[in-house]
Amino acid sequence: MVDHSYADLSLAALYDSLNPWGPGDDFYLDLVMSAGSVLDVGCGTGQLLRRARGDGHGGRLMGLDPAAAMLVQARRGGPGVEWVLGDLRSRLWHGNDFDLVLMTGHTFQVLLGDEELRAALTAVRAALRATGRFVFETRNPAARAWEGWTPDRTHEVPGVDGSAVRVRCEVLGPPAGDRVTFTETFEGPSWDLPRVSRATLRFLGPERLAGFLTDAGLTVVEQYGDWARGPVTAGSPEIITVARPA
């Protein structure tokens, strides 16, 4: 068995099949279309920004991702978008660059350490205009989503060659504080060995999120528990946060 991640071209090519357009994408697309300039942090294959440009967005769109394989996919179908390899610390932001900064696809949860998270939020604040918004979602720790990430819940997605790729998820041990580590295993007829992607996610509740944002000069103005803009409750799957510069 070989260790892989979405930096692997073969897995990056599967990303949109694994994560088809849904209510969360509609939620973010509305925000993008109403903003003059947008930075999508952890843009992945660029599905959101490509759709926005195709729907007529005429302003500045920038997608930022640390995985070159993801940007290979983005550049195949995303003309007119700035695709940038790196993370928030890769550039010097000037304080009036963007009306909207996004972290979709639970990207926020890969910021594991306190200092890493603070540095990222400081960069977000620096990239935003005074009237801008920072919007992101995290899985609600109270809902304990990881308890459903079990190997028996396999599913199939179409591979690049049309053959079925089987995907299964497995949590590696109990949570370590607010962190959960898991693997995704991909098996397809075109691969000699399964591909295995290992990741750790951090689950922060509303109060701790607000604390980190405040420290970075950002203020929570709205928070939702689902894509229909319902309130955050113990059973809400998401914590969708809208913040502005303080």
C-alpha positions, 0 to 999 in steps of 0.5 A, a space after each residue: 500500500 502506497 501513501 498518497 494525497 490530493 497532491 497526487 495527479 490521479 487523486 486530484 483528477 477524482 476530486 470533483 467526482 468525490 465532491 460534486 456540486 451541492 448546496 454549499 457551493 450554491 451558498 458560496 456562489 451567491 457570495 462570489 457573484 455579489 463581490 467585486 474581487 474574490 480570493 478562494 483559499 484552498 481552491 482545489 480544482 477551482 470548481 467554484 471560481 470557474 463556475 463564477 466566471 462562466 456565470 459572468 463574474 467580471 471582477 478579479 478572481 484568485 484561487 490559491 492552493 498548495 497542491 500543484 496537482 489541484 491547480 493542474 485541474 483548475 487551469 484546464 477549465 478556468 481561463 480568466 482566473 488567477 491560479 496561484 500555487 502556495 498558501 496564505 503565507 506565500 504572498 504579501 497582502 496589502 490590505 485592499 486586495 479583496 472584497 471577499 476571502 473564502 475557505 470552502 470544502 472545510 479547508 479551515 480545518 487543516 490549520 492544525 496548530 494555534 500559531 499556524 491558524 493565527 498566521 493564516 487569519 492574520 493574512 486573511 485580515 491583511 488581504 481584506 478591504 475594510 468593508 470585506 468579508 471572510 466566509 468559511 465553514 467547519 464541521 460542528 464538533 458537537 455533531 461528531 461527524 467522524 463517528 460515521 467515517 467507517 470502512 463499511 460505508 464504501 462508495 464508488 465514483 467514476 474514474 478518469 477512464 470511466 471505471 469505478 473507483 471504490 472509496 472507503 474512510 477510516 478514523 485512526 483511533 479516538 480524537 486527540 483533543 480537537 483533532 481527528 486523523 483518518 485515511 481515505 483508501 481508493 481502489 480502481 482497476 487501473 491501479 496496481 495498488 490502492 491509493 491512501 490519503 491520510 489527513 488530520 482535521 481540527 474541530 473547533 466550536 463557535 467560542 474558540 473560533 470567535 476567539 481566534 478571529 478576534 485575535 486576528 482583528 476579525 469579528 463574527 457577524 453571522 453564523 449558520 448551522 447549515 446551508 439553509 442558514 439555520 441556527 447553530 445547534 448541537 445537532 448542526 452539521 456545520 458552523 458557517 461563519 461570516 466575519 468582517 474586519 473589526 
